Amino acid sequence: MEIREAGLGDLSGIVGLHSRARVAYYGAGGLPVGEILTPELAREQREGWAAAITSAHKRVQCAILDGVLAGVVAMGPPHSSDLDPRTTAQLYQIHVDPEMWGRGVGSALHALFVRHLEDEGPALGVLEVWERNTRARAFYTRHGWRPDGTSRPGPARTPYLGMRLTHP
């Protein structure tokens, strides 16, 4: 597996992979595809990923497996102004193409975030995960994340739950 910095040339591939992953996890949580894939959301995804890739403060990395974009991770300073970016980093997103699930791609991308904590010095990692995304919640729990008691509204009246990873 090759892991490298994402560039704008990867944008279409990242947006496609993100869309396939969204259909898999939101669909498993009971949302209809028509609510998951809309032109508005596609535009927001494209703009969001382009901004993250070109940001001086965020990192976006791609995992290439067998010559194909298999996953993507985005990380950087916390979204919440209540958290100090000198001591906290946020794992914004990990997405793995559903056809590549179970091949270690997600764990390799997660390891990049842990390395980011080590290299940059924050002792705390934060993330949000949709409550019905049981696969992701189990993944993060296996990697040492714990619920932090925070939440915010999400689709289908189901919240996004906050989780924390304390790095020694």
N, C-alpha and C positions, 0 to 999 in steps of 0.2 A: 504494500500500500504506500502510495506517495501522498504526502501532505504538504500543501504549499499555500502561500498567500493568494487570496482571491484577487482578481483584477476585473475591470469592467468587461473584458472579453468573456468572462464567465457568467455575466449577469443573466442571460437568457437561460442557461443551464441551471443556475441556482433557483431562478423563479419557477422553472418547470419542476425541479426536484421538490421545492417547498410546496408547490401545489399538490403533487402526488402524495407527499407526506401528510398534508392537511386533510386530504380526502380520506386517507387511511385512519388517522387518529380521530378526527371529528366524526367521520362516518361510523367508526366503532363505538363512538359515544352517542350515536343516535341522531346526528344532524343529517338532513338530506343534502345531497351533492349541490343542489341549487342554492343552498344557503352557504355552502363552503366556497364554491367557485363562482364569483360574479365578476363582471368587467371592472367594477369599482375596486374590489379587493385585489384584482390582478394589477391594476394601476398602482395601488398603494404598496403592494409587494415590490414591484419593480422600483418605485421611487425609494422605498425604505432600504432595499438592498443596495441600490446605487449610492445612497447617502452613507450607508455603513462602510461600504468598500472604499469610498474616497475620504472618509473621516480620518482626521489626524489622531483621534482619541479612541477609536474602535478598531478591533482586529477581526477580520473575516478570513477563515482558512477553509480550503477545500480538501477533501479526501478523494483521491483518484484510485480506483481499484480496477484492475484488468483494463486500464486505459479509459475508464468511464467515470464521470463524476458520480461518486457514491454517497457523499455527505458534505455537510457544511456546518461550520460553527461560527457564531458571532459573540464577541465579548467586549467588555470595556467598563467604563465607570458606571456606577449605579444610576438608574433613572430617578430614584427618590432623592429629593434634596435633604431628606432626614438622615441620609447615610453619607459618611465621609469617604470620598474617593481615595483618600490616602490609606484607608484601612479596609475598604470594601471594593470588590469588583463584581460585576454582574455578568452572569452567563445568560445572554439574551436569547439565544436559540441554538439548538442542535437539531438538525434534520438529516435523516438518512433515507435514501430511496427505499421504499418498502421492499423492492426486489432484492435489496442488499441486506435486509435485516438478518441478524444472527451471525454476521460475518466479522464482528469486532470493530466495525466502522465507528459506531457511536462511542464505544469505550476509548478508541484511539483519539477521537475528537474531544471527549471529556478530559483525557489526559493532557491535552493542550491547554485546557482551562486551568487545570491544577498547576501545570508548569507556569502559566501566566501568573498565578498567585505567588508561586515561588520566586519568579524573576522580578515581579513588580513590587512585591512586599506586602500586599494586602493580606490580612489574616482571616478575612471573611469573604466567602462567596455567597451571592444571593441569586435566586431565579424565581420564576413563576411558571406553574404548570397547570393546565386545565384539569379540574377535579375529575372529570370522566376519562381522562387520558391515563388509564390504569397502567398501560405498558410503560409510559414515560415515568410515572410516579414510582413504579417498581425499579426501573433503571436507576433513577437518581437515589433512591433509598439504598440500593446495592452499592452505590458509589459513595455512601456516607452522608448524604443530604438528609436533613431533618426538617419537618414542618416548623415554621416560625410563628404561626398563629395569625399571619396577615392574609388578606384576600382582597380581591376586587372583582366587580361584576364581569361575567363572561357570557359567551353565547348560550342559548337555551336555558337562561336563568341558572346557569351553573358557573360558579366562580373559578377564577384563577387563584391558586393557592401559592403562598410564598414558602420557599424552602431556603435553608442556610447550610453552608458547608464551612466548618471551622478548620482552618489550615494551621498546623502546628508551627 
